[in-house]
C-alpha cells in the first residue's frame, strides 16, 4: 500500500512525499531551513505526526506537522 505524507505549516502545504508500507525504516526531513531538525521516522500507522527541532539562532523548539493519507 502507498501513502502520501504531506508537511503542513498552519494552512500552507510545504512538501509531499510518497512512501510504501513495504519499506522499512522510512525517514523524512522537515523542510524548515531556519531549524535544525533531524530525520524523523515516518509514521504510516497514524493520521498525522510531528517532528521537533531547534531554531538555529535562538534554540527554541520548532514543530512541523505531517499528515498521512492512503493513495
C-alpha positions, 0 to 999 in steps of 0.5 A, a space after each residue: 500500500 502507498 501513502 502520501 505524507 504531506 508537511 503542513 505549516 498552519 494552512 500552507 502545504 510545504 512538501 509531499 512525499 510518497 512512501 510504501 508500507 513495504 519499506 522499512 525504516 522510512 525517514 523524512 526531513 522537515 523542510 524548515 531551513 531556519 531549524 535544525 531538525 533531524 530525520 524523523 521516522 515516518 509514521 504510516 500507522 497514524 493520521 498525522 505526526 510531528 517532528 521537533 527541532 531547534 531554531 538555529 539562532 535562538 534554540 527554541 523548539 520548532 514543530 512541523 506537522 505531517 499528515 498521512 493519507 492512503 493513495 
